[in-house]
Amino acid sequence: MIKKFQRITNLGIFQTFQWDQEVVNANGKTERFHHINVIYGRNYSGKTTLSRLLRALETHTLSEKFAGREFEIVFDDGSVTTHKNFDSYAGKIRVFNEDFVRDNLRFINNPDEAIEPFALIGDDNLAIQEQIDAIEAEIGSNEEDQATGLCAELELKCAAKTQAADSHQSAQNTLESQMRAKATAGNESIKYNSDKFGDQNYTISKLRNEIDQVLKQEFDPISDEKIAFNEELLKEEINDDVAALEYPSLSWDQLVKETEELVTKAVAQSDKIEELAAEAVLNRWVKEGRDHHRSKRKTCAFCGNEIQESRWEQLDKHFDEESEKLEEAIDQLLESIADEEVNLVGVFEIDEKAFYSKFRSRLTQIKEAHQEAVAKYSESLDGLAKQLQARKDDIIHSKEFEGQDNHCDLIRAAVSDYEILRNEANEYSSSLGDDQATARTELRLKTVHEFAIDINYTDQTAEVDRLAACLKVASGEVSGVEQTILLKQQEIQAKRREMNDEEKGAKKVNEYLNHFFGNNFITLEAKENEEEELESKSIRFEVTREGAKAYHLSEGECSLLAFCYFLAKLDDIDTRGSKPIVWIDDPICSLDSNHIFFLYSLIYNEIVSSGSFKQLFISTHNLDFLKYLKRLTDKSIDDAGVETHYQKSYFLVSRTDRNSTICMMPKHLKEFFTEFNYLFDQIYRCATLETVDDSNYTIFYNFSNSARKFLEIYLFYKFPTSGDQSAKLERFFGDDPVPSVLVERMNHEYSHLCGVFERGETPMEVPEMKTAAEAILERLKQDREQYDALLESIGEQPEGEEDGQETQAAGSADT
């Protein structure tokens, strides 16, 4: 199937189309083509250009007038067809568009031209038919007691092996009964325990294959411990992803460097008071006393003596700027060391429940390793802090720096181990389903192994094989005859493909015209042309009316005939049974509503319901036809009774100036059958919305127009008289004049700015809108059956019977 038009450049009015940017849903996700694709677009929007793109793959030709055209078409299997290789595309595509009509129904433009003939499988070729008859006679008939030819011979051979087959079947049935009980029968079977064994479509055939697997010598059934582990694994549910750990960066190297510099830094010894320099404690005591006395006291608070100016000078020289800066730097570094320790507190507090059970033991080990590493790191930081404090206490004398152990690698290792574990846990979320599937497979193979041992499967199959060997001799004689018949049947099929019957093609077109459209005024006839020079026969199709060649067909007749011709051609020799990709481009030109419906019925019955397509595209500009296309079923049933389900997609082709694009069909086109339903939806949402925001403000902004148009059509059918709209509103709302006045005001003032120009300078009054919408709904509820049907048409559940009765009683009271 076609997945998408990846890009289209310079092809008609598609100048710079990019699928992944344009064809996205409301959530921003890129969409794709599915089995059935309905495309709506106005005339000249580019629908036919898209059909020509597909027809280029069918005919391997594309007009050279598309100068510089480029395109990429992506298919489900990953293959890509482009403007460079489209002429080698080998798939089956059938396109109905104006090019198809021009190439095959040339009489539409030139009445003297004919219609290109096509052949269905028929019986016109007598020579080939005689050959087929001869081969069929050789094969003979397989009617009971009247078999002839090879069928009679086959019947005799089959009778010889019947006796052996009965014995073999009896033994096989015994084994099959046991297999069925284990595989599919009863509550104890594997099929009905899919939660544990993982296959709700389990069959005897699958059981047989798995028995062969578990009886091999290399098979090792799981242990009881593994069984318990798998059963616990099946109880796991997918967790949310574990967020990355925001771990602070470590500053160890910088802290060590700065500590060593400050501890070993020398302070100039000149102008120092020797007594203070020799005693660090005394020096610190004096320094603190200096800070307490400076600019505060003239006498010593300790001894009471006057502090001379010369003494202040001595102290200032002793406690110079260099010492003070060194002490400030030590204080700052001590604060940084303290911050480093604080940053590590609680950083590794992780909720174990965020991890699957299989990872929790490793998580505990990592947390313990991290805790131990942080403790060692803190000890080293304390060692730096002690050296800094010692230097601060003896600021005058430099110290020898004592190195501390670096435990950063231990911390980083723990963090790295955690990150590895976190990634494994998050990846395990995506693989949990696979692991659970593996667990179910292991549990299933374990029970299959036990079953095979219990029923002595090996001996039973050996007996069945022995009886099968008896059949082999008789079957060998049968197989030769069967092979001969098969080859001859294949020969018949090949010869039938060689047969041409153009007349049946014309009859098929007429069948569609008469059966689906009731048109018996024009018919298609196969005419024979004798070409004397070539001594051969050629066939042409001719349109006739009442036995004579038809001229001056109406546009509607041309459209009907062209589409019936296309549909019949889907059953021609080249197409039949191939399930092509079908593109139907705007097939309803000049057709009235009845013919539009019959054309839809033709598509539904002959293409969709029969499942005779791989992928279907239908484009239209007609809203009536679009309404019918929404009814296309999402399934078909083939001749064998097999049901196939389809996915449907809806797209819009829109044109802006000289450029077209493809996008998803808007909700109002896709979901609502008529504008009436859409207008009711807008009124309903205006009445039921609780809050107004940017996402729904347009419902209120457009309410006056929506309400006016809805009431115009509703009141026309309710009161089909020539009275004005105001009188109809009063009749609609009954004796209470307030709703009718409010709604009429909304319709006049909010639908128009002319005459109330100041309205355009003020915001919309949302409360008025909501009140009017609620009033309309309350009145509509008086006809409960119609109101519930309107709710269902917009996807809402009808309200309860009790609510309906209360509303009806309220309406009666108002009346």
DRENLUMKE-45489 format. One record per residue (C-alpha): residue in one letter; x, y, z. Coordinates in steps of 0.1 Angstrom, whole numbers, plus 5000, padded with zeros to 4 digits. Example, Ala and Ser with C-alpha at 12.3 -4.5 7.8 and 13.67 -1.06 7.14 Angstrom:
2
  type    px    py    pz
     A  5123  4955  5078
     S  5137  4989  5071
//
This chain:
815
  type    px    py    pz
     M  5000  5000  5000
     I  5010  5036  4995
     K  5020  5051  5029
     K  5024  5088  5019
     F  5035  5113  4992
     Q  5067  5122  5010
     R  5072  5153  4988
     I  5059  5168  4956
     T  5078  5197  4939
     N  5068  5216  4908
     L  5041  5192  4898
     G  5011  5212  4887
     I  5000  5235  4916
     F  5019  5214  4941
     Q  5051  5235  4944
     T  5067  5226  4977
     F  5046  5200  4994
     Q  5061  5181  5023
     W  5040  5153  5038
     D  5055  5152  5073
     Q  5050  5189  5078
     E  5015  5192  5063
     V  4996  5160  5071
     V  4995  5160  5109
     N  4966  5154  5133
     A  4955  5176  5161
     N  4983  5163  5184
     G  5010  5171  5158
     K  5016  5135  5148
     T  5022  5127  5112
     E  4994  5107  5096
     R  4994  5082  5067
     F  4972  5067  5040
     H  4952  5037  5050
     H  4931  5011  5031
     I  4903  5035  5022
     N  4912  5072  5017
     V  4885  5098  5011
     I  4899  5131  4997
     Y  4878  5163  4995
     G  4888  5194  4977
     R  4872  5222  4957
     N  4875  5224  4919
     Y  4910  5233  4908
     S  4925  5225  4942
     G  4948  5198  4928
     K  4929  5165  4931
     T  4934  5156  4895
     T  4971  5164  4898
     L  4974  5138  4925
     S  4955  5112  4904
     R  4980  5119  4875
     L  5008  5111  4898
     L  4994  5077  4905
     R  4985  5072  4868
     A  5021  5078  4860
     L  5030  5047  4880
     E  5003  5028  4861
     T  5012  5039  4825
     H  5049  5046  4832
     T  5045  5080  4815
     L  5042  5115  4828
     S  5036  5147  4808
     E  5069  5165  4800
     K  5050  5198  4806
     F  5056  5193  4843
     A  5090  5209  4840
     G  5114  5203  4869
     R  5088  5180  4886
     E  5101  5159  4915
     F  5082  5135  4938
     E  5087  5107  4963
     I  5060  5081  4970
     V  5066  5059  5001
     F  5051  5024  5003
     D  5044  5002  5033
     D  5074  4979  5026
     G  5098  5008  5028
     S  5103  5011  4990
     V  5102  5046  4975
     T  5091  5054  4940
     T  5104  5088  4926
     H  5104  5109  4895
     K  5135  5091  4885
     N  5123  5054  4887
     F  5085  5056  4884
     D  5086  5041  4849
     S  5099  5008  4864
     Y  5071  5005  4890
     A  5057  4969  4887
     G  5027  4970  4910
     K  4991  4971  4899
     I  4975  5005  4899
     R  4942  5015  4882
     V  4933  5052  4880
     F  4900  5068  4869
     N  4905  5105  4859
     E  4901  5127  4829
     D  4933  5113  4813
     F  4918  5077  4816
     V  4887  5090  4799
     R  4906  5108  4772
     D  4928  5077  4764
     N  4901  5051  4764
     L  4869  5069  4755
     R  4881  5091  4727
     F  4846  5095  4712
     I  4837  5119  4739
     N  4859  5145  4723
     N  4856  5132  4687
     P  4823  5115  4678
     D  4841  5096  4650
     E  4865  5079  4673
     A  4857  5046  4691
     I  4862  5034  4726
     E  4893  5014  4735
     P  4881  4978  4738
     F  4891  4954  4766
     A  4886  4917  4771
     L  4871  4897  4799
     I  4877  4860  4802
     G  4852  4845  4777
     D  4846  4819  4751
     D  4851  4837  4718
     N  4884  4821  4709
     L  4872  4787  4696
     A  4907  4773  4690
     I  4918  4778  4725
     Q  4884  4765  4738
     E  4888  4733  4718
     Q  4922  4727  4734
     I  4907  4733  4768
     D  4878  4709  4761
     A  4903  4682  4751
     I  4923  4686  4782
     E  4892  4686  4804
     A  4881  4654  4787
     E  4914  4638  4794
     I  4910  4648  4831
     G  4875  4635  4830
     S  4847  4637  4856
     N  4849  4629  4892
     E  4812  4624  4897
     E  4804  4596  4921
     D  4800  4562  4904
     Q  4804  4579  4870
     A  4841  4589  4871
     T  4859  4590  4838
     G  4895  4596  4825
     L  4922  4605  4850
     C  4896  4611  4877
     A  4884  4575  4873
     E  4920  4562  4876
     L  4925  4584  4907
     E  4893  4570  4922
     L  4906  4535  4919
     K  4940  4544  4934
     C  4923  4563  4963
     A  4901  4532  4971
     A  4933  4511  4976
     K  4946  4533  5003
     T  4913  4539  5021
     Q  4917  4508  5043
     A  4951  4518  5055
     A  4939  4553  5060
     D  4911  4542  5084
     S  4936  4524  5106
     H  4959  4553  5106
     Q  4931  4578  5114
     S  4919  4558  5144
     A  4953  4560  5160
     Q  4957  4596  5151
     N  4923  4605  5165
     T  4932  4591  5199
     L  4963  4612  5200
     E  4945  4643  5186
     S  4919  4640  5214
     Q  4945  4642  5240
     M  4962  4671  5222
     R  4930  4690  5219
     A  4922  4687  5256
     K  4956  4702  5264
     A  4957  4728  5237
     T  4922  4743  5233
     A  4895  4724  5253
     G  4884  4735  5288
     N  4896  4759  5314
     E  4928  4739  5320
     S  4940  4742  5284
     I  4968  4764  5273
     K  4945  4786  5251
     Y  4923  4795  5280
     N  4952  4804  5303
     S  4968  4830  5280
     D  4976  4852  5310
     K  5001  4826  5321
     F  5010  4809  5288
     G  5008  4839  5265
     D  4988  4826  5235
     Q  4950  4831  5234
     N  4951  4817  5198
     Y  4968  4785  5208
     T  4961  4755  5186
     I  4968  4718  5183
     S  4993  4725  5155
     K  5012  4748  5178
     L  5012  4722  5206
     R  5025  4696  5182
     N  5054  4719  5171
     E  5063  4727  5207
     I  5062  4691  5217
     D  5088  4684  5190
     Q  5109  4712  5205
     V  5107  4701  5241
     L  5115  4665  5233
     K  5149  4674  5218
     Q  5179  4664  5238
     E  5192  4700  5241
     F  5159  4712  5257
     D  5163  4721  5294
     P  5130  4727  5312
     I  5130  4755  5337
     S  5134  4748  5374
     D  5108  4753  5401
     E  5127  4785  5412
     K  5125  4798  5377
     I  5088  4790  5375
     A  5083  4811  5407
     F  5104  4839  5393
     N  5085  4840  5360
     E  5052  4840  5377
     E  5063  4870  5398
     L  5076  4887  5366
     L  5041  4884  5350
     K  5027  4905  5378
     E  5050  4935  5370
     E  5034  4966  5354
     I  5052  4992  5334
     N  5066  5020  5356
     D  5073  5056  5346
     D  5108  5064  5335
     V  5132  5071  5364
     A  5145  5107  5361
     A  5182  5114  5359
     L  5199  5122  5392
     E  5208  5159  5395
     Y  5241  5153  5413
     P  5262  5184  5424
     S  5297  5187  5409
     L  5326  5180  5433
     S  5352  5208  5440
     W  5378  5186  5457
     D  5407  5195  5435
     Q  5401  5232  5439
     L  5395  5230  5476
     V  5428  5211  5481
     K  5447  5236  5460
     E  5433  5266  5479
     T  5438  5250  5513
     E  5474  5242  5506
     E  5480  5278  5494
     L  5465  5293  5525
     V  5480  5269  5550
     T  5515  5273  5537
     K  5513  5310  5529
     A  5540  5331  5547
     V  5532  5364  5564
     A  5559  5391  5567
     Q  5575  5391  5602
     S  5587  5427  5603
     D  5570  5451  5629
     K  5556  5421  5647
     I  5552  5422  5685
     E  5575  5393  5695
     E  5555  5383  5725
     L  5523  5379  5704
     A  5541  5363  5676
     A  5554  5336  5699
     E  5520  5328  5715
     A  5492  5321  5690
     V  5464  5320  5717
     L  5476  5353  5731
     N  5478  5367  5696
     R  5442  5357  5689
     W  5431  5372  5723
     V  5447  5405  5716
     K  5433  5407  5681
     E  5398  5401  5693
     G  5403  5427  5721
     R  5416  5452  5695
     D  5384  5449  5676
     H  5364  5455  5708
     H  5384  5487  5717
     R  5390  5503  5684
     S  5370  5536  5682
     K  5351  5525  5713
     R  5374  5530  5744
     K  5404  5550  5753
     T  5413  5528  5783
     C  5419  5491  5785
     A  5388  5472  5796
     F  5410  5446  5812
     C  5436  5466  5832
     G  5420  5501  5831
     N  5452  5518  5818
     E  5450  5544  5791
     I  5458  5530  5756
     Q  5484  5553  5741
     E  5484  5562  5704
     S  5518  5547  5701
     R  5504  5514  5713
     W  5477  5515  5686
     E  5504  5520  5660
     Q  5522  5490  5673
     L  5491  5469  5671
     D  5481  5481  5636
     K  5515  5472  5623
     H  5513  5438  5640
     F  5478  5430  5627
     D  5485  5443  5592
     E  5463  5441  5561
     E  5481  5410  5548
     S  5471  5390  5579
     E  5436  5402  5577
     K  5432  5393  5540
     L  5447  5358  5548
     E  5422  5353  5576
     E  5393  5364  5553
     A  5404  5340  5526
     I  5405  5312  5552
     D  5370  5320  5564
     Q  5357  5320  5528
     L  5374  5286  5521
     L  5360  5271  5553
     E  5325  5282  5542
     S  5331  5266  5508
     I  5341  5233  5524
     A  5310  5234  5546
     D  5288  5241  5515
     E  5305  5211  5498
     E  5294  5188  5526
     V  5259  5203  5527
     N  5254  5198  5490
     L  5259  5161  5494
     V  5233  5157  5521
     G  5202  5139  5509
     V  5212  5140  5472
     F  5210  5102  5469
     E  5176  5098  5485
     I  5158  5076  5459
     D  5124  5059  5460
     E  5130  5022  5456
     K  5094  5018  5444
     A  5103  5037  5412
     F  5124  5006  5402
     Y  5113  4972  5392
     S  5119  4945  5418
     K  5147  4929  5399
     F  5168  4961  5402
     R  5162  4969  5439
     S  5190  4948  5454
     R  5215  4965  5431
     L  5201  4999  5440
     T  5206  4991  5477
     Q  5242  4982  5471
     I  5248  5014  5451
     K  5232  5035  5478
     E  5254  5019  5505
     A  5285  5024  5484
     H  5276  5060  5478
     Q  5270  5066  5515
     E  5303  5051  5524
     A  5321  5072  5498
     V  5305  5104  5509
     A  5314  5096  5545
     K  5351  5092  5535
     Y  5349  5123  5514
     S  5335  5143  5544
     E  5364  5130  5565
     S  5388  5144  5539
     L  5370  5177  5538
     D  5371  5179  5576
     G  5409  5173  5574
     L  5412  5203  5551
     A  5390  5224  5574
     K  5411  5215  5605
     Q  5443  5226  5588
     L  5426  5259  5578
     Q  5413  5265  5613
     A  5448  5258  5628
     R  5463  5284  5604
     K  5436  5309  5613
     D  5443  5304  5650
     D  5480  5310  5643
     I  5477  5334  5614
     I  5513  5347  5617
     H  5531  5314  5612
     S  5527  5292  5580
     K  5521  5255  5584
     E  5531  5224  5566
     F  5502  5211  5545
     E  5490  5176  5552
     G  5475  5159  5521
     Q  5441  5142  5524
     D  5428  5111  5506
     N  5407  5119  5474
     H  5375  5099  5475
     C  5358  5116  5445
     D  5363  5086  5423
     L  5344  5064  5447
     I  5315  5089  5446
     R  5316  5092  5409
     A  5317  5054  5406
     A  5285  5051  5427
     V  5268  5078  5406
     S  5279  5061  5374
     D  5266  5028  5387
     Y  5233  5044  5395
     E  5230  5060  5361
     I  5237  5026  5344
     L  5211  5010  5367
     R  5186  5038  5359
     N  5190  5034  5321
     E  5187  4997  5324
     A  5154  5002  5344
     N  5141  5026  5319
     E  5150  5004  5290
     Y  5135  4975  5308
     S  5101  4993  5305
     S  5103  4989  5268
     S  5115  4953  5271
     L  5092  4943  5299
     G  5066  4930  5275
     D  5093  4910  5257
     D  5106  4896  5290
     Q  5071  4887  5301
     A  5065  4871  5267
     T  5097  4851  5272
     A  5085  4841  5307
     R  5052  4829  5293
     T  5069  4809  5266
     E  5092  4792  5292
     L  5062  4784  5314
     R  5042  4771  5284
     L  5072  4749  5272
     K  5075  4736  5308
     T  5038  4724  5309
     V  5041  4711  5273
     H  5071  4690  5283
     E  5053  4676  5313
     F  5023  4668  5291
     A  5044  4650  5265
     I  5059  4628  5292
     D  5025  4620  5309
     I  5008  4608  5277
     N  5039  4589  5264
     Y  5038  4610  5233
     T  5069  4594  5217
     D  5054  4559  5217
     Q  5020  4571  5204
     T  5036  4591  5175
     A  5057  4561  5167
     E  5026  4540  5163
     V  5009  4567  5142
     D  5041  4568  5120
     R  5041  4530  5115
     L  5005  4532  5103
     A  5014  4562  5081
     A  5041  4541  5065
     C  5014  4517  5053
     L  4997  4546  5037
     K  5028  4557  5019
     V  5028  4529  4994
     A  4992  4535  4983
     S  4997  4573  4985
     G  5027  4570  4961
     E  5004  4556  4934
     V  4978  4583  4940
     S  5003  4612  4940
     G  5014  4604  4904
     V  4979  4607  4891
     E  4971  4638  4912
     Q  5003  4655  4898
     T  4992  4648  4863
     I  4958  4662  4869
     L  4973  4693  4886
     L  4996  4700  4857
     K  4967  4697  4832
     Q  4946  4720  4854
     Q  4974  4746  4853
     E  4976  4742  4816
     I  4938  4750  4814
     Q  4943  4781  4835
     A  4971  4793  4813
     K  4950  4788  4782
     R  4920  4806  4797
     R  4943  4836  4803
     E  4949  4836  4766
     M  4912  4839  4758
     N  4898  4872  4748
     D  4862  4882  4748
     E  4857  4919  4742
     E  4820  4915  4738
     K  4817  4904  4775
     G  4835  4936  4784
     A  4808  4957  4767
     K  4781  4936  4783
     K  4797  4942  4817
     V  4795  4980  4811
     N  4759  4977  4800
     E  4751  4956  4831
     Y  4763  4985  4853
     L  4744  5011  4833
     N  4712  4992  4835
     H  4713  4976  4870
     F  4727  5004  4890
     F  4717  5035  4871
     G  4685  5023  4853
     N  4699  5037  4821
     N  4688  5017  4791
     F  4689  5045  4766
     I  4726  5042  4757
     T  4745  5009  4754
     L  4780  4999  4746
     E  4785  4974  4717
     A  4816  4955  4705
     K  4820  4960  4668
     E  4842  4938  4646
     N  4865  4954  4620
     E  4879  4933  4592
     E  4914  4944  4582
     E  4919  4927  4548
     E  4956  4935  4545
     L  4965  4919  4578
     E  4938  4892  4574
     S  4930  4896  4611
     K  4901  4907  4633
     S  4901  4938  4654
     I  4874  4949  4679
     R  4862  4984  4688
     F  4836  4996  4712
     E  4808  5018  4700
     V  4781  5038  4719
     T  4746  5032  4705
     R  4712  5047  4712
     E  4682  5027  4701
     G  4704  5006  4678
     A  4722  5034  4661
     K  4755  5051  4668
     A  4750  5077  4695
     Y  4760  5113  4691
     H  4758  5144  4713
     L  4758  5126  4747
     S  4752  5148  4777
     E  4779  5154  4802
     G  4760  5132  4827
     E  4757  5104  4802
     C  4795  5107  4794
     S  4803  5106  4832
     L  4781  5075  4837
     L  4794  5057  4807
     A  4831  5065  4815
     F  4828  5053  4851
     C  4810  5021  4842
     Y  4836  5014  4816
     F  4864  5019  4842
     L  4847  4997  4867
     A  4841  4969  4842
     K  4878  4972  4832
     L  4888  4963  4867
     D  4876  4928  4858
     D  4896  4926  4826
     I  4922  4899  4819
     D  4952  4921  4831
     T  4935  4931  4863
     R  4912  4904  4875
     G  4923  4888  4908
     S  4953  4912  4913
     K  4937  4935  4939
     P  4952  4967  4925
     I  4956  5001  4941
     V  4925  5020  4928
     W  4923  5058  4925
     I  4889  5074  4916
     D  4891  5111  4908
     D  4859  5131  4911
     P  4836  5107  4892
     I  4803  5126  4896
     C  4806  5154  4871
     S  4771  5166  4859
     L  4752  5139  4878
     D  4720  5146  4898
     S  4716  5134  4934
     N  4700  5100  4924
     H  4729  5091  4901
     I  4754  5103  4927
     F  4738  5078  4952
     F  4738  5050  4926
     L  4775  5057  4917
     Y  4783  5054  4955
     S  4764  5021  4955
     L  4784  5009  4926
     I  4817  5017  4944
     Y  4804  5001  4976
     N  4792  4969  4961
     E  4817  4963  4933
     I  4849  4974  4950
     V  4846  4979  4987
     S  4823  4951  4998
     S  4839  4926  4974
     G  4874  4935  4987
     S  4887  4936  4952
     F  4914  4962  4959
     K  4945  4966  4979
     Q  4941  5003  4986
     L  4913  5027  4975
     F  4915  5065  4970
     I  4883  5085  4962
     S  4884  5122  4956
     T  4855  5146  4952
     H  4844  5182  4953
     N  4808  5173  4960
     L  4795  5174  4996
     D  4765  5151  4988
     F  4789  5125  4974
     L  4812  5131  5005
     K  4783  5124  5027
     Y  4778  5090  5011
     L  4815  5082  5011
     K  4815  5085  5049
     R  4792  5054  5049
     L  4818  5031  5033
     T  4821  5000  5054
     D  4853  4992  5072
     K  4852  4955  5062
     S  4846  4931  5034
     I  4839  4894  5030
     D  4856  4875  5001
     D  4843  4845  4982
     A  4857  4822  5008
     G  4838  4839  5036
     V  4869  4855  5051
     E  4863  4889  5067
     T  4888  4916  5061
     H  4888  4949  5081
     Y  4899  4982  5066
     Q  4912  5014  5081
     K  4897  5047  5067
     S  4913  5081  5065
     Y  4899  5115  5054
     F  4920  5142  5038
     L  4915  5177  5024
     V  4932  5191  4994
     S  4933  5229  4996
     R  4948  5256  4974
     T  4962  5290  4984
     D  4970  5312  4954
     R  4992  5290  4932
     N  5002  5264  4957
     S  4982  5234  4969
     T  4987  5211  4999
     I  4972  5180  5016
     C  4961  5180  5052
     M  4938  5160  5075
     M  4901  5167  5069
     P  4886  5191  5094
     K  4863  5177  5120
     H  4832  5196  5107
     L  4836  5179  5073
     K  4846  5145  5086
     E  4821  5139  5115
     F  4790  5158  5106
     F  4766  5146  5079
     T  4750  5180  5074
     E  4756  5217  5084
     F  4724  5214  5105
     N  4741  5189  5127
     Y  4772  5210  5129
     L  4753  5241  5139
     F  4735  5222  5167
     D  4769  5210  5179
     Q  4781  5246  5182
     I  4750  5257  5201
     Y  4753  5226  5224
     R  4789  5233  5232
     C  4783  5270  5239
     A  4756  5260  5264
     T  4777  5233  5282
     L  4811  5249  5284
     E  4821  5259  5319
     T  4850  5282  5312
     V  4862  5302  5282
     D  4898  5301  5270
     D  4918  5304  5238
     S  4909  5269  5227
     N  4871  5274  5227
     Y  4866  5311  5224
     T  4856  5308  5187
     I  4825  5288  5197
     F  4812  5319  5215
     Y  4825  5343  5189
     N  4806  5325  5161
     F  4776  5317  5182
     S  4753  5344  5169
     N  4758  5332  5133
     S  4755  5296  5142
     A  4723  5302  5162
     R  4708  5324  5135
     K  4714  5298  5107
     F  4702  5269  5129
     L  4670  5286  5139
     E  4663  5297  5103
     I  4662  5261  5090
     Y  4647  5247  5122
     L  4618  5272  5123
     F  4612  5269  5086
     Y  4604  5232  5090
     K  4585  5238  5123
     F  4565  5268  5110
     P  4565  5265  5071
     T  4547  5298  5067
     S  4557  5331  5052
     G  4557  5349  5086
     D  4588  5369  5096
     Q  4616  5354  5118
     S  4606  5374  5149
     A  4571  5360  5149
     K  4585  5325  5145
     L  4609  5330  5174
     E  4580  5341  5196
     R  4560  5311  5187
     F  4590  5289  5193
     F  4597  5302  5228
     G  4560  5304  5238
     D  4546  5328  5264
     D  4580  5337  5279
     P  4592  5367  5258
     V  4626  5370  5273
     P  4644  5341  5254
     S  4630  5352  5220
     V  4640  5389  5226
     L  4675  5378  5238
     V  4681  5355  5209
     E  4668  5380  5183
     R  4691  5406  5198
     M  4720  5383  5196
     N  4712  5374  5160
     H  4710  5410  5149
     E  4737  5427  5170
     Y  4763  5400  5171
     S  4759  5388  5135
     H  4763  5423  5121
     L  4784  5454  5129
     C  4766  5477  5105
     G  4743  5499  5125
     V  4759  5490  5158
     F  4794  5500  5150
     E  4803  5505  5186
     R  4799  5467  5190
     G  4831  5462  5171
     E  4850  5482  5197
     T  4840  5460  5227
     P  4846  5424  5235
     M  4819  5397  5231
     E  4796  5391  5261
     V  4801  5355  5268
     P  4773  5352  5295
     E  4747  5364  5270
     M  4758  5338  5245
     K  4756  5310  5271
     T  4722  5321  5283
     A  4708  5322  5248
     A  4723  5288  5240
     E  4707  5273  5271
     A  4674  5288  5263
     I  4674  5273  5228
     L  4683  5238  5242
     E  4656  5240  5268
     R  4630  5247  5242
     L  4644  5219  5219
     K  4641  5194  5248
     Q  4603  5196  5247
     D  4606  5173  5217
     R  4626  5147  5235
     E  4628  5122  5207
     Q  4642  5148  5183
     Y  4665  5163  5209
     D  4680  5129  5217
     A  4685  5122  5180
     L  4703  5155  5177
     L  4726  5146  5206
     E  4734  5113  5190
     S  4742  5130  5157
     I  4771  5150  5174
     G  4784  5120  5194
     E  4767  5129  5228
     Q  4747  5105  5249
     P  4710  5112  5252
     E  4698  5125  5285
     G  4679  5103  5310
     E  4642  5097  5307
     E  4636  5113  5341
     D  4654  5144  5330
     G  4633  5144  5299
     Q  4601  5141  5318
     E  4611  5170  5341
     T  4620  5192  5311
     Q  4587  5183  5293
     A  4567  5192  5325
     A  4586  5224  5328
     G  4579  5232  5292
     S  4542  5224  5297
     A  4540  5247  5327
     D  4556  5275  5307
     T  4531  5270  5279
//
